[in-house]
């Protein structure tokens, strides 16, 4: 009986240690900074008139981007978290939009080059696909959906995009830079 209790204790300790190691590994390293861009970006339909600019080269780039299974899972996991926060605010849930995911992939890759709501070619962020992009949140250095959504919710401008009653759709993508840092782009549609 005594040996059985010791064995159960060892198993419980091993499980707790494995969970702690998994949590530690998923956190940003001390020399890496998890941060948001300085503001969130949004626009309304009147900003473009009747012209819809679609950056075909950028969409092709998005299709060629590679992501790890964990990054894809974490990006997709943001939808449930965002919709939970929207429900708490009395808002309807957002729908996942693969076209916004493609646009977000472009923006995540561009954010690794220039962490800004202005694209590296100095055009507006929404010119990746102006027909569908009406809001954008960026972040870097976060390694799971829980922490990035919490960071966005802690920022008034990013929270405003998440809780906007004007948006009905969302897509999120993550680009992993060569140094291992994750760049997040969250795109919103009407």
Phi, psi and omega in degrees: 000317181296317179296324179295318178296320178296316179299316178298319178297318179295317178298314180298318178296320179297317179296316179297319179295318178297320178295318180296319178295318178299319178295314181298316182296327183281351182273153177300146178289157183300327181273002178255144180253126171269124182209164175254163169292169186290332179213165171268164181237141173209162179210164174246170187296336182289347182287345183244346183071217183270356185266132176246113178270127177238122183274089183302323180295321180292319179295322176297320178299318181299320180294335182271349185289144177252142177225148176286160178301323180295317179297318178298317180296317180294320178299313180294327180295340179295331183300311180298318181294315179297316181294329175295316178295321178294321178298318178300330180268005179076025181254156178286156181288156174271149175263145176286133182233113182298330177294323177289329175298316178298316179295320178295325178297318176300312183293325178296318177294319179293326179296330176293331178275319182213102185282084188199161174277003170259133181289159180304335178269014177070018173264168180293151182303324185282355180287354172303314174201090186292345180288338186233341186267117181233356176203152181211135168239139177238154174202158174217149175087001176268144186241011173203159184297321182302312185286323181288320178295319178298319179297316178297320180290333179282347179258122183303320183287322178289320177300321180300321176295314182298323183262013179292131175283352180279339184265141179239342184227162182207149170218145180228141175221155178233134173244128177264115181288163179304332179280000178095348181290141179265132174249125183254140170228128177244119182248139181242147178230164181262000000 
